[in-house]
Every structure is written in structure tokens, then in C-alpha cells.
Amino acid sequence: MKRTSTKNFWVLLLLVLSGIVLGGFIGSLTTGVPALSWLNFGQAFGLDNPLVLNLGILVITFGLTIRITMASIIGVALAILIWRCL
């Protein structure tokens, strides 16, 4: 069975996104555990105040904040490792 590059891309994207979400979730769970609190260490960047575009009849609000933690980095690394093994 031949693997195509677009299929590989979508599988990789899905695995990386799930690694980010699961890593962030695990990082937030380990906040209260002293030995594992380093997993929640990270940096947040993005828009502090949302950008509002008022067009009269349509109001569009845009805001984006990304928080990268150690656990999410580990999750992405594991996702890439799993993808390479597929």
C-alpha cells in the first residue's frame, strides 16, 4: 500500500495538534504536584485585548493567545515520534 505525502501531512497535523492539547492538559493537571510542576512552565503570547472590527451590520472579534508549556513540547515530540513509527 502506497502512502501519499498529503495523507502523511494530515496524520502528522492531527498527531501534533493532539500532542499539544494533551500536553497542555497534562501540564495543567500537574500544577499542584511539586515534583511535576515544571511541566506547566511556559510562555504565553498573542493578543491581550481582542481586535474588534465593526462594519455597521457585522461585528467581527478576533483574539488569539497561544501558551506553550514544557508538557506541550513533550507532547509534540511524542506525536512526531509516533508518526515516524507509523
Contacts in CASP RR format, 6 or more apart in sequence:
PFRMAT RR
TARGET T0000
AUTHOR 0000-0000-0000
METHOD contacts of the structure
MODEL  1
MKRTSTKNFWVLLLLVLSGIVLGGFIGSLTTGVPALSWLNFGQAFGLDNP
LVLNLGILVITFGLTIRITMASIIGVALAILIWRCL
8 83 0 8 1.000
11 83 0 8 1.000
11 86 0 8 1.000
12 79 0 8 1.000
12 80 0 8 1.000
12 83 0 8 1.000
15 79 0 8 1.000
15 80 0 8 1.000
15 82 0 8 1.000
15 83 0 8 1.000
16 76 0 8 1.000
16 79 0 8 1.000
16 80 0 8 1.000
18 79 0 8 1.000
19 72 0 8 1.000
19 75 0 8 1.000
19 76 0 8 1.000
19 78 0 8 1.000
19 79 0 8 1.000
20 72 0 8 1.000
20 75 0 8 1.000
20 76 0 8 1.000
22 75 0 8 1.000
23 69 0 8 1.000
23 71 0 8 1.000
23 72 0 8 1.000
23 74 0 8 1.000
23 75 0 8 1.000
24 67 0 8 1.000
24 69 0 8 1.000
24 71 0 8 1.000
24 72 0 8 1.000
26 39 0 8 1.000
26 71 0 8 1.000
27 36 0 8 1.000
27 39 0 8 1.000
27 40 0 8 1.000
27 69 0 8 1.000
27 70 0 8 1.000
27 71 0 8 1.000
27 72 0 8 1.000
28 40 0 8 1.000
30 36 0 8 1.000
30 37 0 8 1.000
30 39 0 8 1.000
30 40 0 8 1.000
30 71 0 8 1.000
31 37 0 8 1.000
31 40 0 8 1.000
38 70 0 8 1.000
39 69 0 8 1.000
39 70 0 8 1.000
39 71 0 8 1.000
39 74 0 8 1.000
40 69 0 8 1.000
40 70 0 8 1.000
40 71 0 8 1.000
41 69 0 8 1.000
41 70 0 8 1.000
42 67 0 8 1.000
42 68 0 8 1.000
42 69 0 8 1.000
42 70 0 8 1.000
43 67 0 8 1.000
43 68 0 8 1.000
44 65 0 8 1.000
44 66 0 8 1.000
44 67 0 8 1.000
44 68 0 8 1.000
45 65 0 8 1.000
45 66 0 8 1.000
46 63 0 8 1.000
46 64 0 8 1.000
46 65 0 8 1.000
46 66 0 8 1.000
47 62 0 8 1.000
47 63 0 8 1.000
47 64 0 8 1.000
47 65 0 8 1.000
48 65 0 8 1.000
50 61 0 8 1.000
50 62 0 8 1.000
50 63 0 8 1.000
51 61 0 8 1.000
51 62 0 8 1.000
51 63 0 8 1.000
52 59 0 8 1.000
52 60 0 8 1.000
52 61 0 8 1.000
52 62 0 8 1.000
53 59 0 8 1.000
53 60 0 8 1.000
53 61 0 8 1.000
53 62 0 8 1.000
END
